[in-house]
Amino acid sequence: MTSALPFDDFRTLLTKLPAGNAAAGERVRDQFDRADKPRGSLGRLEDLAVWLATWTGRPPAVNRPLVAIFAGNHGVVEQNISPRTMEATARAVELTAAGGAAINQICLAYDIGLKVFDLALHLPTADISREAALDERGCAATMAFGMEAIAGTDLLTIGDLGVGNSTVAAAILAALHGGTGADWVGPGSGADAAMIARKAEVVDAALAVHAGHLKDPFEVLRRVGGREFAAIAGAIIAARMERIPVILDGFAATAAASVLYAIQPGALDHCVIAQLSPEPSHAKAVEKLGMRPLLDLGVSHGEGAGGALAAGMVKAAALCSTGMAAAL
């Protein structure tokens, strides 16, 4: 970071985002139209191949796919807003690192790389219902870290881990779109009705504490967000600058992406949403972005599992584009 103000470099980047290569996408559409099949019969698989070509500027191919999982802890968990303790985040990271999580098996099935980023799990962010989660420099530095996570990939799938981050995601979305905590919270990892009510109260408290500072989406990110949200936002920006298509998975990733959309709606043109999670407000958040999920499998497991499944679809779409025979 080179500017005096922590977020200025990111604001500048968001005004200089490269556009897609529409001509490359049209060439792929033409290839499908000439293939030996009914026109448009592969539906969204055709759209995905066109999307790949548009953002990479070359014939559709996925050679180095990566699932990047960003893990963070949140001080607001001390408010009893999750049935899991904060230590569960580190256990999930360790399980994934050891190869024993669901995401490991899905990545093996589709030959997808996997990286898990421990974002200072030993140092939870501050309780958003009482103070800002991060200071400006800490938030900007975490965004910069997320930007480095994209190295070596040509298809980036983003997932998350973090006990309590469905409450944090709800706070971000309420700050960006309006409404109360009750409009955005849900069961997360299994909260009962009483705990969901506490989650709503915590979100309302956070909105009250930070009122007057939430018109700037970057301030929303640092005040009621968290490290995984900041890193995800950074990774999305960096992928765009490098023309790497992005698959977003889950409620938290959608909330982080919504911060960028609030600043520059075109910032997510290189992104697709993997799936709808069962979290009630996820569909509403996705609709605000003008997106349509690729899958609806009821997967709420996290870890980027739905995103990895969607990445397998994208790989298949690319092969269909380049490998199908033309009509005689």
C-alpha positions as CSV (number, residue, x, y, z in Angstrom):
1,M,0.0,0.0,0.0
2,T,1.4,3.4,-1.0
3,S,-1.1,6.0,-0.1
4,A,-1.5,7.9,3.1
5,L,-5.1,6.7,3.7
6,P,-5.4,2.9,4.0
7,F,-8.4,2.4,1.6
8,D,-7.3,4.9,-1.1
9,D,-5.4,2.3,-3.2
10,F,-8.5,0.1,-3.3
11,R,-10.8,3.0,-4.2
12,T,-8.4,3.7,-7.1
13,L,-8.3,0.1,-8.3
14,L,-12.1,0.0,-8.3
15,T,-12.1,2.9,-10.8
16,K,-9.6,1.1,-13.1
17,L,-11.1,-2.4,-13.4
18,P,-10.4,-4.0,-16.8
19,A,-13.4,-4.9,-18.9
20,G,-14.1,-8.4,-20.3
21,N,-13.2,-9.4,-23.8
22,A,-16.6,-9.5,-25.5
23,A,-15.2,-10.7,-28.8
24,A,-13.7,-13.8,-27.2
25,G,-17.0,-14.6,-25.6
26,E,-18.9,-14.2,-28.9
27,R,-16.5,-16.6,-30.6
28,V,-17.4,-19.3,-28.1
29,R,-21.1,-18.6,-28.5
30,D,-20.6,-19.0,-32.3
31,Q,-18.8,-22.3,-31.7
32,F,-21.7,-23.7,-29.7
33,D,-24.1,-22.6,-32.4
34,R,-22.1,-24.5,-35.0
35,A,-21.8,-27.6,-32.9
36,D,-23.7,-30.8,-33.8
37,K,-26.5,-30.3,-31.3
38,P,-29.7,-28.2,-31.0
39,R,-29.0,-24.5,-30.6
40,G,-28.7,-23.5,-27.0
41,S,-29.3,-27.0,-25.7
42,L,-26.5,-27.0,-23.2
43,G,-28.1,-24.0,-21.3
44,R,-26.0,-22.5,-18.7
45,L,-23.0,-24.7,-19.6
46,E,-22.7,-22.6,-22.7
47,D,-23.0,-19.4,-20.7
48,L,-20.2,-20.5,-18.4
49,A,-17.9,-21.2,-21.3
50,V,-18.7,-17.8,-22.7
51,W,-18.0,-16.3,-19.3
52,L,-14.7,-18.0,-19.1
53,A,-13.6,-16.8,-22.5
54,T,-14.9,-13.2,-21.8
55,W,-12.8,-12.8,-18.7
56,T,-9.6,-14.7,-19.7
57,G,-9.6,-13.5,-23.3
58,R,-8.8,-16.9,-24.7
59,P,-10.6,-20.2,-25.6
60,P,-12.2,-21.7,-22.5
61,A,-9.8,-23.8,-20.4
62,V,-9.3,-24.5,-16.8
63,N,-5.8,-25.7,-16.1
64,R,-5.1,-24.4,-12.6
65,P,-8.3,-24.2,-10.6
66,L,-8.0,-23.2,-6.9
67,V,-10.4,-23.2,-3.9
68,A,-9.2,-20.5,-1.5
69,I,-10.7,-20.7,2.0
70,F,-10.3,-17.7,4.3
71,A,-10.7,-18.4,8.0
72,G,-11.2,-15.8,10.7
73,N,-12.5,-15.5,14.2
74,H,-14.9,-12.9,15.6
75,G,-15.1,-11.4,19.1
76,V,-18.8,-11.1,18.8
77,V,-19.0,-14.9,19.3
78,E,-18.7,-14.1,23.0
79,Q,-22.3,-12.8,22.8
80,N,-23.5,-16.4,22.5
81,I,-24.6,-16.1,18.9
82,S,-23.4,-19.5,17.7
83,P,-23.9,-23.1,18.9
84,R,-20.2,-23.6,18.3
85,T,-17.3,-22.2,20.2
86,M,-14.6,-20.1,18.6
87,E,-12.1,-23.0,18.8
88,A,-14.1,-24.8,16.2
89,T,-12.7,-22.5,13.5
90,A,-9.2,-23.7,14.1
91,R,-10.3,-27.3,14.3
92,A,-11.9,-27.0,10.9
93,V,-8.7,-25.5,9.5
94,E,-6.6,-28.3,10.9
95,L,-9.0,-30.9,9.5
96,T,-8.8,-29.4,6.1
97,A,-5.0,-29.1,6.3
98,A,-4.9,-32.8,7.2
99,G,-7.1,-33.8,4.2
100,G,-10.1,-35.0,6.2
101,A,-12.7,-32.4,5.4
102,A,-15.5,-32.6,2.8
103,I,-13.8,-29.9,0.7
104,N,-10.7,-32.1,0.3
105,Q,-12.7,-34.9,-1.2
106,I,-14.6,-32.7,-3.6
107,C,-11.3,-31.1,-4.8
108,L,-9.8,-34.5,-5.3
109,A,-12.9,-35.6,-7.3
110,Y,-12.5,-32.6,-9.7
111,D,-8.7,-32.2,-9.6
112,I,-8.9,-28.8,-8.0
113,G,-6.1,-27.1,-5.9
114,L,-6.9,-26.1,-2.3
115,K,-5.4,-23.5,0.0
116,V,-6.6,-22.6,3.5
117,F,-5.6,-19.2,4.9
118,D,-5.5,-18.9,8.7
119,L,-6.2,-15.1,9.3
120,A,-4.8,-14.7,12.8
121,L,-7.3,-17.1,14.4
122,H,-5.5,-16.6,17.7
123,L,-6.5,-12.9,17.6
124,P,-10.3,-12.5,17.1
125,T,-11.6,-9.3,15.8
126,A,-13.3,-6.9,18.2
127,D,-16.9,-7.4,19.2
128,I,-18.8,-5.5,16.4
129,S,-21.7,-4.8,18.8
130,R,-19.4,-2.7,20.9
131,E,-16.6,-1.4,18.7
132,A,-15.1,-1.6,15.2
133,A,-14.0,-5.1,14.2
134,L,-10.7,-3.8,12.7
135,D,-8.9,-0.5,12.4
136,E,-8.4,0.9,9.0
137,R,-4.8,-0.3,8.5
138,G,-5.6,-3.7,9.7
139,C,-8.5,-4.1,7.4
140,A,-6.5,-2.7,4.4
141,A,-3.6,-5.0,5.2
142,T,-5.9,-8.1,5.3
143,M,-7.4,-7.0,1.9
144,A,-3.8,-6.8,0.6
145,F,-3.1,-10.3,1.9
146,G,-6.2,-11.6,0.1
147,M,-4.9,-10.1,-3.1
148,E,-1.8,-12.3,-2.8
149,A,-3.9,-15.5,-2.5
150,I,-4.8,-15.7,-6.2
151,A,-1.3,-16.4,-7.4
152,G,-1.0,-19.4,-9.8
153,T,-4.7,-20.0,-10.6
154,D,-6.9,-19.5,-13.7
155,L,-10.2,-20.1,-11.9
156,L,-10.6,-18.9,-8.3
157,T,-13.3,-20.4,-6.0
158,I,-13.7,-18.5,-2.7
159,G,-14.9,-20.0,0.5
160,D,-14.8,-19.2,4.2
161,L,-14.5,-20.6,7.7
162,G,-15.4,-18.7,10.8
163,V,-17.6,-19.4,13.8
164,G,-20.1,-16.5,14.0
165,N,-19.6,-15.2,10.5
166,S,-23.2,-15.6,9.5
167,T,-24.0,-13.0,12.1
168,V,-21.2,-10.7,10.8
169,A,-22.4,-11.3,7.2
170,A,-26.0,-10.3,8.3
171,A,-24.6,-7.1,9.9
172,I,-22.7,-6.2,6.7
173,L,-25.8,-6.7,4.6
174,A,-28.1,-4.8,6.9
175,A,-25.6,-1.9,6.9
176,L,-25.4,-2.0,3.1
177,H,-29.1,-2.6,2.2
178,G,-31.0,-1.4,5.3
179,G,-33.3,-3.3,7.5
180,T,-32.9,-4.7,11.0
181,G,-31.1,-7.7,12.3
182,A,-34.2,-9.8,12.1
183,D,-34.4,-9.2,8.4
184,W,-30.9,-10.7,7.7
185,V,-30.0,-13.3,10.4
186,G,-30.7,-17.0,10.2
187,P,-29.8,-20.3,11.9
188,G,-26.2,-20.3,10.6
189,S,-24.6,-23.5,11.9
190,G,-27.7,-24.6,13.8
191,A,-28.9,-21.7,16.1
192,D,-32.3,-22.3,17.7
193,A,-35.0,-19.6,17.8
194,A,-33.7,-18.0,21.0
195,M,-30.2,-17.8,19.6
196,I,-31.5,-16.4,16.3
197,A,-33.2,-13.6,18.3
198,R,-29.9,-12.9,20.1
199,K,-28.2,-12.7,16.7
200,A,-30.7,-10.1,15.6
201,E,-30.2,-8.1,18.7
202,V,-26.4,-8.2,18.2
203,V,-26.7,-7.0,14.6
204,D,-29.1,-4.2,15.7
205,A,-26.6,-3.2,18.5
206,A,-23.8,-3.1,15.9
207,L,-25.8,-0.9,13.6
208,A,-26.5,1.5,16.4
209,V,-22.9,1.6,17.6
210,H,-21.6,2.4,14.2
211,A,-24.4,4.6,13.0
212,G,-23.1,7.6,11.1
213,H,-20.1,5.7,9.8
214,L,-21.8,3.2,7.5
215,K,-22.4,5.2,4.3
216,D,-18.9,4.2,3.1
217,P,-18.9,0.5,2.2
218,F,-15.2,0.2,3.2
219,E,-16.2,1.5,6.7
220,V,-18.9,-1.2,6.8
221,L,-16.3,-3.8,6.0
222,R,-13.9,-2.8,8.7
223,R,-16.5,-1.8,11.4
224,V,-19.0,-4.7,11.2
225,G,-16.9,-7.2,9.1
226,G,-14.0,-9.4,9.8
227,R,-10.7,-10.7,8.5
228,E,-12.1,-13.3,6.1
229,F,-14.5,-10.7,4.7
230,A,-11.6,-8.3,4.0
231,A,-9.4,-11.0,2.5
232,I,-12.2,-12.1,0.2
233,A,-12.8,-8.6,-1.0
234,G,-9.1,-8.2,-1.7
235,A,-9.0,-11.5,-3.6
236,I,-12.0,-10.5,-5.8
237,I,-10.3,-7.2,-6.8
238,A,-7.0,-8.9,-7.5
239,A,-8.6,-11.6,-9.6
240,R,-10.3,-8.9,-11.7
241,M,-7.1,-7.1,-12.3
242,E,-5.5,-10.4,-13.5
243,R,-8.6,-11.4,-15.5
244,I,-9.2,-14.5,-13.4
245,P,-12.9,-15.7,-13.2
246,V,-14.2,-16.1,-9.7
247,I,-16.8,-18.4,-8.1
248,L,-18.2,-17.1,-4.9
249,D,-19.5,-19.7,-2.4
250,G,-21.6,-19.0,0.7
251,F,-23.3,-16.3,2.7
252,A,-20.1,-14.7,4.0
253,A,-18.4,-14.5,0.6
254,T,-21.6,-13.0,-0.8
255,A,-21.6,-10.3,1.9
256,A,-17.9,-9.5,1.3
257,A,-18.6,-9.2,-2.5
258,S,-21.6,-7.0,-1.7
259,V,-19.2,-4.4,-0.2
260,L,-17.4,-4.1,-3.6
261,Y,-20.7,-4.0,-5.5
262,A,-21.9,-1.1,-3.3
263,I,-18.9,0.9,-4.4
264,Q,-18.8,-0.2,-8.0
265,P,-21.5,-2.5,-9.3
266,G,-19.3,-3.6,-12.2
267,A,-16.7,-4.9,-9.8
268,L,-18.4,-8.4,-9.7
269,D,-18.9,-8.9,-13.5
270,H,-16.1,-11.5,-13.5
271,C,-17.9,-13.4,-10.7
272,V,-20.6,-16.1,-10.5
273,I,-22.4,-17.4,-7.4
274,A,-21.9,-21.1,-6.8
275,Q,-25.0,-21.9,-4.9
276,L,-27.8,-20.9,-2.6
277,S,-27.1,-21.9,1.0
278,P,-30.1,-22.6,3.2
279,E,-29.4,-19.4,5.1
280,P,-32.8,-17.6,4.6
281,S,-31.2,-14.2,3.6
282,H,-28.7,-15.6,1.2
283,A,-31.2,-15.6,-1.7
284,K,-32.1,-12.0,-0.9
285,A,-28.4,-10.9,-0.9
286,V,-27.7,-12.7,-4.2
287,E,-30.8,-11.1,-5.8
288,K,-29.4,-7.7,-4.7
289,L,-26.3,-8.5,-6.8
290,G,-28.4,-9.3,-9.8
291,M,-27.0,-12.8,-9.9
292,R,-28.4,-16.3,-10.3
293,P,-26.7,-19.2,-8.5
294,L,-25.4,-22.2,-10.5
295,L,-26.5,-24.8,-8.0
296,D,-29.2,-25.2,-5.3
297,L,-28.2,-28.4,-3.5
298,G,-29.0,-27.3,0.1
299,V,-25.3,-27.4,0.9
300,S,-24.7,-25.3,4.1
301,H,-21.5,-27.0,5.1
302,G,-19.2,-24.1,4.2
303,E,-15.5,-24.6,3.4
304,G,-16.2,-23.7,-0.2
305,A,-17.8,-27.1,-0.8
306,G,-20.5,-25.8,-3.1
307,G,-18.0,-23.6,-4.9
308,A,-15.8,-26.6,-5.7
309,L,-18.8,-28.5,-7.1
310,A,-19.6,-25.4,-9.3
311,A,-15.9,-25.3,-10.4
312,G,-16.4,-28.9,-11.7
313,M,-19.3,-27.6,-13.8
314,V,-17.1,-24.8,-15.1
315,K,-14.4,-27.3,-16.1
316,A,-17.0,-29.4,-17.9
317,A,-18.3,-26.3,-19.7
318,A,-14.8,-25.5,-21.0
319,L,-14.3,-29.0,-22.3
320,C,-17.7,-29.0,-24.0
321,S,-16.7,-25.7,-25.7
322,T,-13.4,-26.9,-27.1
323,G,-14.1,-30.6,-27.6
324,M,-17.5,-30.9,-29.3
325,A,-17.6,-31.7,-33.0
326,A,-19.1,-29.2,-35.4
327,A,-22.2,-30.0,-37.4
328,L,-21.6,-31.3,-40.9
